[in-house]
Amino acid sequence: MTLIGTIVGKALATGYLTVEAEELLRQQLQMTKYGLEDFEAFITLQKEVMEGRVRHQALELLRSSKCSVAA
């Protein structure tokens, strides 16, 4: 399994995409050639995040910082 597949698999298994994992994904998608399997895994992850089955740490951090500024 490639690094992209490993990162996506972990996020799907834990239900959580960390900032670090997101950065690794970004680097892999920009710097390496990847196959259809990796592309499909990434699309699946995006869908799971959008549907709320995988939490996105960066988004949670952004929301919490907006709440603390508003308070």
C-alpha positions as CSV (number, residue, x, y, z in Angstrom):
1,M,0.0,0.0,0.0
2,T,1.3,3.5,-0.8
3,L,1.6,6.3,1.7
4,I,-1.5,8.0,0.4
5,G,-3.5,4.7,0.9
6,T,-2.0,4.3,4.3
7,I,-2.9,7.8,5.4
8,V,-6.5,7.5,4.0
9,G,-6.9,4.1,5.6
10,K,-5.9,5.4,9.0
11,A,-8.2,8.4,8.7
12,L,-11.1,6.1,7.7
13,A,-10.4,3.6,10.5
14,T,-10.1,6.3,13.2
15,G,-12.7,8.7,11.9
16,Y,-10.2,11.5,12.2
17,L,-7.9,13.3,9.8
18,T,-5.1,15.1,11.6
19,V,-3.4,18.3,10.4
20,E,-0.2,16.3,10.1
21,A,-1.9,13.6,7.9
22,E,-3.5,16.3,5.8
23,E,-0.1,17.9,5.2
24,L,1.4,14.5,4.2
25,L,-1.4,13.9,1.8
26,R,-1.0,17.4,0.3
27,Q,2.8,16.7,-0.2
28,Q,2.2,13.3,-1.7
29,L,-0.5,14.5,-4.1
30,Q,1.8,17.4,-5.3
31,M,5.2,15.7,-5.4
32,T,4.6,12.2,-6.6
33,K,2.8,10.4,-9.3
34,Y,0.0,8.3,-8.0
35,G,-2.3,5.7,-9.4
36,L,-6.0,5.3,-9.7
37,E,-6.2,3.4,-6.4
38,D,-4.7,6.4,-4.6
39,F,-6.9,8.8,-6.4
40,E,-10.0,6.8,-5.5
41,A,-8.9,6.5,-1.8
42,F,-8.4,10.3,-1.7
43,I,-11.9,10.9,-3.2
44,T,-13.4,8.4,-0.7
45,L,-11.7,10.3,2.2
46,Q,-13.1,13.6,0.9
47,K,-16.6,12.2,0.7
48,E,-16.4,10.8,4.2
49,V,-15.2,14.2,5.6
50,M,-18.0,16.0,3.7
51,E,-20.6,13.5,5.1
52,G,-19.3,13.8,8.6
53,R,-18.0,10.3,9.1
54,V,-14.4,11.5,9.3
55,R,-13.7,14.5,11.4
56,H,-11.2,17.1,10.0
57,Q,-8.9,18.4,12.7
58,A,-8.0,21.6,10.7
59,L,-11.7,22.5,10.4
60,E,-12.3,21.9,14.1
61,L,-9.3,24.1,15.0
62,L,-10.6,26.8,12.8
63,R,-14.1,26.6,14.3
64,S,-12.7,26.7,17.9
65,S,-10.5,29.7,17.1
66,K,-13.5,31.6,15.7
67,C,-15.5,30.7,18.8
68,S,-12.8,32.0,21.1
69,V,-12.5,35.3,19.2
70,A,-16.3,35.8,19.3
71,A,-16.4,35.2,23.1
